[in-house]
Amino acid sequence: MAFNLGKVKDIYKLQKEARAMQKKMKALIIEGESKDGDVVVRINGTNELVDMDIEDSLLSSDNKLSLIKDIKQALKVANKKLQREMMKDMDMDKMRGMLGV
């Protein structure tokens, strides 16, 4: 079995590109807001919840269901924005190169 230095270099290059992309995705912050604006969430490009603002009036036990609804709405909006951002930034030629196609 022959050692192929070119393949090793290709693998290293792909790993380096993947780390750079992951770093870029973690730096990307997307905001989503509930319809009534009472909840605002911020997620990063890897879909991790980074921060959340909640209207004080929702923080009572009487408003629990409304709070849950607003959080779900805000996350849904943020996820849709993230998907649009990902599609906008997607370079199909680069993706093909990374996949070896």
GIURWO-V396628 format. One record per backbone hydrogen bond with DSSP energy under -0.5 kcal/mol. NH is the residue of the N-H (numbers start at 1). CO is the residue of the C=O. Records with the same first field share a line. If there is no record, write none. Layout:
BEGIN
NH->CO, CO
END
This chain:
BEGIN
4->2
5->3
8->4
9->5
10->6
11->7
12->8
13->9
14->10
15->11
16->12
17->13
18->14
19->15
20->16
21->17
22->18
23->19
24->20
25->21
26->22
27->23
28->24
30->43
32->41
34->39
37->34
40->53
41->32
42->51
43->30
44->48
45->25, 28
47->44
50->42
51->42
53->40
55->38
58->55
59->56
60->57
63->60
64->61
67->63
68->64
69->65
70->66
71->67
72->68
73->69
74->70
75->71
76->72
77->73
78->74
79->75
80->76
81->77
82->78
83->79
84->80
85->81
86->82
87->83
88->84
89->85
90->86
92->90
95->91
96->92
97->93
98->94
99->95
100->96
101->96
END
